[in-house]
Amino acid sequence: MMAASYVHRRVALADVTQDVVATAMGREPADLIIKNGRLVNVNIARIQEGVDVAVRHGLIAYVGDTSHIPIGPNTKVVDAGGRYLVPGFIDTHDHVESTMVDVRHFAAAVLPHGTTTIACDNHELTNVFGLEAVRLFHDAAEGLPLKVLVAMPVCVPSIPGFEDAGAVITDKEVARAYAEGWAALQGEQMNFPGLIYGDPAVHAITRASLEAGKVLTGHYASLAFDPGLNAFVAAGITADHEGTTAEGALRRAQLGCYVQQRYGSAWLDMPNLIRAVTDNPGLDTRLFTLVTDDVTSATVVSEGHIDRVVRKAIQQGVPPILAIQMATINAAQLLERARWIGSISPGRAADILIVSDLVNLTIDEVYCDGVRVAAGGELTVELAPYEYPSWAVHSVHLAPLTAADLRIPAPQAGPVRVRAMRVVPGMVHTEEEIVTMTAVDRGAGPELVADPAADLVKALVFYRHAPREGATGTHGAGFVRGLGFAPGAAFASTVSHDCHNLLVLGTDDAAMVAAANAVIEMDGGMAVVVNGEVAARLPLPLGGLMALDPAAVVAERVEAIEAGLKAAGCPHPSVEMTISLLALIVLETLHLSNRGLVALRPGQPPTFVDLVVPVGEG
């Protein structure tokens, strides 16, 4: 039976050292004693048999034989029965918005999977609402058992001048977020070209984070390691999650940069990265961590969260203790919070998992600050919903579209060479292809149209945020290959990283209009059109990015979207996440913003490129 509207309370060690020490010395009783466990000691990478853990005020007071500690009338005693005691898992790079539920429903979904701390970069919501999103996120996370360390978004928009978000974040907003206590670290610096090529605004943000004494995380999405990666780390970047190869992982670690090995729903880089460890026996792995980055509710509900990533690392040949270190003590050290979280050690938060199978990672019970919050894969406390203000759930400021809005003019009728973005399933980047299309005249002059027979899907990105000074309100257009959409198919979404403008793509203008207008009517979300009819909808009212329903409910809707995309002709798993990155212009090689096509080639700064390839080029 779950208690109603549970509010979690956390005590600082500084306020209770006398009590904690009194319990450790046996002068006063513990609040909780977990007896007869097999401690997974991540401090020394060893398993210790027959270990007890005593907890006072939510903090670990004693680890060892607790027979000298008195048991009072309010002491809870739990017999681990020889099961493993594992520190709570830590995700050092996570976007809650990608689960498409708000932070409170997110906590309810991941706590049973052993995730007890997240460092969440909410730059998705911040691209919609600006600094107010950071405050809102911080406030909504109050009273949760899950430790939520908000990572201050620093790329809003991701590359200024190349796209328009709903707000602009500068060093002033960054400094204020730290001063107000809304943010605990710097979120990923995605504008790595701006950092390494000397953009003063990017360096002003870097200065604000460094002066505030915060951990700086990064996003170095390039295979050009020299000299760019060195320069990136030299600016104070502590960690990076954009590695895709074992070589890239090793290079980051060699430079003292934490490797955040990503294993999300669609981009599954960790098995490639972990080879840096498995192919180099004896390698010091203290700089290797495990992160989710972007996972859907469907993934969390069916497979898990960080436990899923740890499990996969073990399957790749990493010893269980080493994999667990990557999700606990290594992660805590990355966040510079190892005196608080990351191990089952005296003085640390009593974030403890009771695990019956270490290889398959069967989590029986989850404790946060000494409170049992989950057992048998189910939450044991009830988390009250957060009441969001009206402006947060009405963020799509776009009139219904017509076929005329989707028209892409061509310089002349007949053959025309254009640039196309080829998606790579399971990866975050695209490949640029030059293809020849036939421009047609449908009464309004020559135009470029989708060609499903040639696997050419038309794509447009429309500015959808509230009007603001500096935003152009324009839309960009391009073509995508690799989706396999059939005739009469379309997809539209306001989950369009990172500016989260309205992305609509398809093989038929009427289908695209239907998909786009379905999303506009829902005030944000996703819609799939198959054979000219709306086949699936996913309402996401919070910022056009998140639902206010439990993860299991949203998971069903995500699965319906994915089934619709398969019916539309696209065979790839979790492809809605891959599609959502078509507008992420800080990734190589070719992406689309509301201002047009942006090319980001290895070792070069970003640049706008024409959709139609000029004569003599390419």
Order of alpha helices (4+ residues) and beta strands (2+ residues): alpha-beta-beta-beta-beta-beta-beta-alpha-beta-alpha-alpha-beta-alpha-beta-alpha-alpha-beta-alpha-beta-alpha-beta-alpha-alpha-beta-alpha-alpha-alpha-alpha-beta-beta-beta-beta-beta-beta-beta-beta-beta-beta-beta-beta-alpha-beta-beta-alpha-alpha-beta-beta-beta
